[in-house]
């Protein structure tokens, strides 16, 4: 995927872990159909050994690819609704250890928190059944968010890892000194979504003045839906949007994402939001 630099996820996380000391380092996520569970157990066991207590493993069901890429990954796309749950359980068993002929070293006996990722009801049901935390991709696919959260909480069964439901929701935040400047920053992700939906995915484009107004109404409505879980504006504007979203959903945690073209503007957006939310906490 030309716009996402995460193909070698464990390698990227090792770099992040090396250059940080306290932040948790998580995968959001590993598309498990593309990998052998043993390989992921060994990779994340290695990461946990390098950065003890800081590693999270998010697992997704979508292969995120086509037949040609599947063949390059040495797998097939045969449909089996039960394969992903089996792979998740197999991966968890490698971390638990025990009487197995094949063992994950490093990995065995280490505590690597596992999350189920999703944008549909399937992941919500699996996370509930296995008693795992659930992260929903509401930052780009919010359509089934409310129903998925409800289903997960209603059907949750406590496990060794978790005694109660725990929900993380994705949320976009584009902050600047003025609402107009923030809205301009958000045109990059708007362009990226339109390009993706029209079969022309690419790298994140620079902001574009008047972009939203140039689109036909159907495209605007699509963007309004897919980016509905977003805060765009000044710190005051964004804080209110974040608070309202958290209160409405009852989320235990938000994963803030900012697909902003200019790196310094992206860092400033995160800083502005952090400062605004600290003011609320104080």
C-alpha positions as a printed NumPy array, in Angstrom:
array([[  0.   ,   0.   ,   0.   ],
       [  1.867,   3.089,  -1.208],
       [  0.406,   5.406,   1.427],
       [  1.162,   3.286,   4.495],
       [  4.745,   2.535,   5.578],
       [  3.939,  -0.46 ,   7.76 ],
       [  4.649,  -3.573,   5.715],
       [  7.445,  -4.696,   8.073],
       [  5.54 ,  -3.793,  11.235],
       [  7.824,  -5.459,  13.776],
       [ 10.869,  -3.746,  12.235],
       [  9.175,  -0.344,  12.473],
       [  8.17 ,  -0.993,  16.086],
       [ 11.727,  -1.96 ,  16.99 ],
       [ 12.903,   1.418,  15.693],
       [ 10.221,   3.256,  17.671],
       [ 11.011,   1.274,  20.801],
       [ 14.712,   2.028,  20.526],
       [ 14.091,   5.777,  20.353],
       [ 11.547,   5.937,  23.195],
       [ 11.531,   4.974,  26.852],
       [  7.99 ,   5.125,  28.268],
       [  5.417,   5.162,  25.459],
       [  3.699,   1.861,  24.674],
       [  4.629,   0.414,  21.287],
       [  1.681,  -1.241,  19.609],
       [  0.72 ,  -2.753,  16.282],
       [ -2.538,  -1.456,  14.921],
       [ -2.211,  -3.851,  13.381],
       [ -0.901,  -7.147,  12.173],
       [ -3.193,  -8.619,   9.521],
       [ -2.908, -12.181,  10.749],
       [ -4.149, -13.881,   7.54 ],
       [ -0.9  , -12.692,   5.925],
       [  1.353, -14.379,   8.505],
       [  1.973, -17.64 ,  10.3  ],
       [  0.988, -17.28 ,  13.98 ],
       [  4.374, -18.704,  15.038],
       [  6.204, -15.97 ,  13.124],
       [  4.185, -13.219,  14.845],
       [  4.666, -14.847,  18.257],
       [  8.436, -14.875,  17.741],
       [  8.544, -11.311,  16.396],
       [  6.503,  -9.85 ,  19.234],
       [  8.19 , -12.062,  21.785],
       [ 11.455, -10.513,  20.603],
       [  9.982,  -7.003,  20.887],
       [  8.691,  -7.713,  24.401],
       [ 12.14 ,  -8.987,  25.375],
       [ 13.717,  -5.784,  24.06 ],
       [ 11.107,  -3.4  ,  25.523],
       [  9.573,  -5.167,  28.541],
       [  6.056,  -4.108,  29.44 ],
       [  5.687,  -1.732,  26.515],
       [  4.487,  -3.917,  23.642],
       [  0.898,  -4.441,  22.447],
       [ -0.181,  -6.733,  19.608],
       [ -3.251,  -5.755,  17.594],
       [ -4.603,  -8.448,  15.25 ],
       [ -6.819,  -7.85 ,  12.233],
       [ -8.735, -10.273,  10.014],
       [ -8.677,  -8.373,   6.711],
       [ -5.943,  -9.62 ,   4.359],
       [ -5.735,  -6.134,   2.854],
       [ -4.53 ,  -7.483,  -0.468],
       [ -5.438,  -9.177,  -3.735],
       [ -4.68 , -12.545,  -5.325],
       [ -1.341, -11.477,  -6.776],
       [ -0.086, -10.18 ,  -3.425],
       [ -1.469, -13.269,  -1.696],
       [  0.604, -15.476,  -3.978],
       [  3.664, -13.334,  -3.282],
       [  3.006, -13.906,   0.429],
       [  2.88 , -17.659,  -0.284],
       [ -0.737, -18.086,   0.746],
       [ -4.161, -18.389,  -0.881],
       [ -7.403, -16.504,  -0.414],
       [ -9.604, -19.532,   0.215],
       [-12.53 , -18.317,   2.312],
       [-12.704, -19.858,   5.782],
       [-14.522, -17.814,   8.406],
       [-13.017, -19.933,  11.182],
       [ -9.376, -19.572,  10.156],
       [ -8.812, -16.194,  11.81 ],
       [-10.203, -17.277,  15.208],
       [ -8.1  , -20.461,  15.023],
       [ -4.992, -18.434,  14.193],
       [ -5.614, -16.043,  17.097],
       [ -5.976, -18.945,  19.545],
       [ -2.851, -20.602,  18.138],
       [ -0.9  , -17.372,  18.594],
       [ -2.122, -17.02 ,  22.182],
       [ -1.074, -20.609,  22.866],
       [  2.485, -19.878,  21.702],
       [  2.718, -17.129,  24.322],
       [  1.282, -19.406,  27.013],
       [  3.739, -22.197,  26.289],
       [  3.216, -25.707,  27.612],
       [  3.511, -29.109,  26.016],
       [  4.014, -28.149,  22.387],
       [  6.361, -29.687,  19.874],
       [  6.886, -26.26 ,  18.264],
       [  7.602, -23.383,  20.629],
       [  8.003, -19.615,  20.177],
       [ 11.404, -18.6  ,  21.526],
       [ 11.415, -15.763,  22.466],
       [  7.732, -15.367,  23.112],
       [  6.822, -18.319,  25.284],
       [  5.876, -17.263,  28.797],
       [  5.907, -13.542,  27.995],
       [  2.943, -11.264,  28.568],
       [  2.143,  -9.558,  25.267],
       [ -1.332,  -7.969,  25.459],
       [ -3.376,  -9.008,  22.434],
       [ -6.075,  -6.8  ,  20.935],
       [ -8.657,  -7.68 ,  18.325],
       [ -9.016,  -4.987,  15.682],
       [-12.086,  -4.527,  13.557],
       [-14.459,  -2.416,  11.539],
       [-17.368,  -4.869,  11.575],
       [-19.31 ,  -7.085,  13.971],
       [-17.086, -10.131,  13.398],
       [-14.15 ,  -8.762,  15.384],
       [-16.444,  -7.531,  18.16 ],
       [-17.882, -11.03 ,  18.626],
       [-14.456, -12.684,  18.59 ],
       [-12.967, -10.215,  21.075],
       [-15.945, -10.755,  23.38 ],
       [-15.725, -14.538,  23.147],
       [-11.972, -14.612,  23.872],
       [-12.124, -11.908,  26.541],
       [ -9.733,  -9.588,  24.733],
       [ -9.684,  -5.783,  24.393],
       [-11.312,  -4.493,  21.224],
       [-10.16 ,  -1.656,  18.99 ],
       [-12.567,  -0.33 ,  16.37 ],
       [-11.403,   1.477,  13.21 ],
       [-13.845,   4.351,  13.624],
       [-11.29 ,   6.809,  12.242],
       [-11.979,   5.535,   8.709],
       [-14.857,   3.025,   8.872],
       [-17.338,   4.208,  11.523],
       [-20.445,   2.686,   9.966],
       [-20.931,  -0.2  ,  12.423],
       [-19.158,   1.344,  15.393],
       [-22.122,   1.732,  17.749],
       [-23.493,  -1.74 ,  17.058],
       [-20.046,  -3.347,  17.373],
       [-19.393,  -1.679,  20.732],
       [-22.784,  -2.745,  22.055],
       [-22.336,  -6.329,  20.861],
       [-18.843,  -6.568,  22.343],
       [-19.911,  -5.271,  25.748],
       [-23.03 ,  -7.452,  25.916],
       [-21.238, -10.693,  25.007],
       [-17.905, -10.163,  26.756],
       [-16.565, -13.168,  28.68 ],
       [-13.759, -12.524,  31.226],
       [-10.378, -14.098,  30.502],
       [ -6.881, -14.382,  31.96 ],
       [ -5.958, -11.143,  30.186],
       [ -9.056,  -9.067,  30.897],
       [-11.861,  -9.119,  33.468],
       [-14.171,  -6.568,  31.838],
       [-14.786,  -5.109,  28.358],
       [-12.223,  -2.577,  27.199],
       [-12.827,  -0.513,  24.065],
       [-10.41 ,   1.623,  22.078],
       [-11.768,   3.792,  19.277],
       [ -9.863,   5.453,  16.46 ],
       [-10.354,   9.216,  16.187],
       [ -8.941,  11.765,  13.734],
       [ -7.657,  15.107,  15.009],
       [ -6.485,  18.007,  12.859],
       [ -5.558,  20.998,  15.019],
       [ -4.09 ,  24.402,  14.198],
       [ -4.257,  27.954,  15.499],
       [ -7.428,  28.677,  13.519],
       [-10.339,  26.552,  12.354],
       [ -9.57 ,  27.525,   8.752],
       [ -5.948,  26.356,   9.   ],
       [ -7.037,  23.054,  10.539],
       [ -9.622,  22.517,   7.812],
       [ -6.902,  23.023,   5.21 ],
       [ -4.709,  20.398,   6.906],
       [ -7.613,  17.938,   6.761],
       [ -7.818,  18.186,   2.964],
       [ -4.872,  15.792,   2.684],
       [ -6.785,  12.885,   4.203],
       [ -9.891,  13.906,   2.259],
       [ -7.951,  13.621,  -0.996],
       [ -6.469,  10.303,   0.096],
       [ -9.9  ,   8.81 ,   0.833],
       [-11.336,   9.953,  -2.489],
       [ -8.311,   8.52 ,  -4.311],
       [ -8.681,   5.215,  -2.472],
       [-12.421,   4.958,  -3.152],
       [-11.885,   5.658,  -6.852],
       [ -9.174,   3.009,  -7.235],
       [ -6.194,   5.365,  -7.266],
       [ -4.463,   4.936,  -3.893],
       [ -1.183,   6.748,  -3.379],
       [  0.914,   8.631,  -0.885],
       [ -0.672,  11.303,   1.284],
       [ -1.016,  14.454,  -0.871],
       [ -0.298,  18.025,   0.271],
       [ -3.223,  20.206,   1.445],
       [ -5.312,  21.823,  -1.252],
       [ -7.255,  25.062,  -0.923],
       [-10.94 ,  24.722,  -1.769],
       [-10.706,  20.938,  -2.241],
       [-13.902,  19.983,  -0.439],
       [-15.911,  22.626,  -2.282],
       [-14.637,  21.273,  -5.608],
       [-16.128,  17.816,  -5.053],
       [-19.556,  16.646,  -6.239],
       [-22.153,  16.247,  -3.517],
       [-21.965,  12.441,  -3.41 ],
       [-18.217,  12.589,  -2.7  ],
       [-18.753,  15.168,   0.026],
       [-21.375,  12.975,   1.67 ],
       [-19.   ,   9.992,   1.542],
       [-16.244,  12.007,   3.239],
       [-18.682,  13.274,   5.843],
       [-19.534,   9.673,   6.707],
       [-16.058,   8.103,   6.723],
       [-14.524,  11.031,   8.628],
       [-17.407,  11.533,  11.034],
       [-15.2  ,  10.547,  13.969],
       [-12.945,  13.578,  13.667],
       [-12.029,  16.843,  15.367],
       [-10.992,  19.649,  13.033],
       [-10.18 ,  23.106,  14.357],
       [ -8.552,  25.033,  17.185],
       [ -7.697,  23.326,  20.498],
       [-10.968,  24.585,  21.966],
       [-12.996,  23.257,  19.032],
       [-11.187,  19.911,  19.03 ],
       [-11.402,  19.422,  22.784],
       [-15.181,  19.754,  22.679],
       [-15.382,  17.251,  19.819],
       [-13.166,  14.727,  21.641],
       [-15.103,  15.083,  24.886],
       [-18.451,  14.665,  23.139],
       [-17.238,  11.568,  21.266],
       [-15.797,   9.949,  24.392],
       [-18.94 ,  10.666,  26.401],
       [-21.262,   9.344,  23.693],
       [-19.373,   6.105,  23.114],
       [-18.062,   5.44 ,  26.622],
       [-14.685,   4.557,  25.092],
       [-12.019,   3.438,  27.561],
       [ -9.285,   4.771,  25.311],
       [ -8.94 ,   6.774,  22.1  ],
       [ -6.275,   6.212,  19.467],
       [ -5.666,   9.639,  17.971],
       [ -4.48 ,   9.75 ,  14.379],
       [ -3.49 ,  12.778,  12.336],
       [ -2.862,  12.168,   8.649],
       [ -1.261,  15.568,   8.087],
       [  1.095,  16.083,   5.149],
       [  3.671,  18.366,   6.791],
       [  5.468,  16.569,   9.609],
       [  5.93 ,  19.662,  11.766],
       [  2.255,  20.546,  11.379],
       [  1.409,  16.987,  12.401],
       [  3.557,  17.196,  15.529],
       [  2.029,  20.572,  16.41 ],
       [ -1.466,  19.139,  15.982],
       [ -0.709,  16.377,  18.468],
       [  0.884,  18.849,  20.886],
       [ -2.064,  21.224,  20.734],
       [ -4.509,  18.412,  21.445],
       [ -2.384,  17.049,  24.318],
       [ -2.221,  20.489,  25.915],
       [ -5.962,  20.997,  25.494],
       [ -6.816,  17.654,  27.067],
       [ -4.363,  18.179,  29.954],
       [ -6.209,  21.375,  30.745],
       [ -9.429,  19.365,  30.985],
       [ -7.788,  16.721,  33.21 ],
       [ -6.393,  19.404,  35.511]])
